[in-house]
Amino acid sequence: MSKPADHGPQSAQAHVAVLMCVYHPAEEYLRQQLDSILNQTHRNLSIWVSDDGDDQVTRDVLAEYQGRLPVGRLSVVEGPRKGFAANFLSMVNRKEIEADYYAFSDQDDIWEPQKLERALDKLQGLARIGPALYGSRTRLIDEKGGEIGQSPLFARPPSFRNALVQSMAGGNTMVFNRTAKELLSKAGMLDVVSHDWWAYLLITGAGGEAIYDPDPWIRYRQHGGNLMGANVSIWARLLRLRWLFQNRFRAWNVVNLSALDEVRDLLTAENRRVLELFVNARKSGLVTRCALLIKIGVYRQTRTGNMGLLLAAITNKL
């Protein structure tokens, strides 16, 4: 017998808190992002902006929108000024932000009008109770808004075994339920590589469910100010290969695994075992390392990604 569906409010009535983090955004981009959020077909939302910078233009734009909107529709708080991941996690840890669902937002994308409606429909359709995370593919645009492609299409199911070596989707696409927010808050302000990868790791590690939507519902702006661009071009893939040999992926894994070790009690017994085997594999010689990785069944979402994973395993760069 299947578990009962989420007992939260129906999609149309659910309150969504949009968690936007900003750091010296271009005024035009910030306005376009705010407008796209306010033009969502799902109307029951509030926007919380954590400002990690000291730009007066940004403050003026936010104050202008606050003045035009009902009280409580747009709130602005000071960021921790410890980088983008810490900024997003600080928003998740703010107890005053209460909602049925939460959505991460960057400062310079454009959301399609149905983005939140689509995510809530997917999350409401889960036949289970517990932490749940939604992420999607993205449509890529240039600095002027022209479409330049889409992010890679992922076909394999999201899981903790995937999360150990790859994030499921960009944080700018992610929506999660209150139970997931409580889980992330319980973990606290840990040092992690990125908030989106951490959300995927922790939620799946704790036995929650992750949903990947193959349809793009945001326009993800690619420009020189991006901290993390989409992995689609030949140059981007060559850059990631260079990162592999510079031990960047290995360093990222050290950070993530250290954070997971801090919250071992939040993981399921099965995923604690998977985590232990993965840690042991990274410390082992080539033959044992490869045997353990096969036993665990870690994987990335694309053929190219799995070739990179194999290369990392062989060269001990994982």
Order of alpha helices (4+ residues) and beta strands (2+ residues): beta-alpha-beta-alpha-beta-alpha-beta-beta-alpha-beta-beta-beta-alpha-beta-alpha-alpha-beta-beta-alpha-alpha-alpha-alpha-alpha
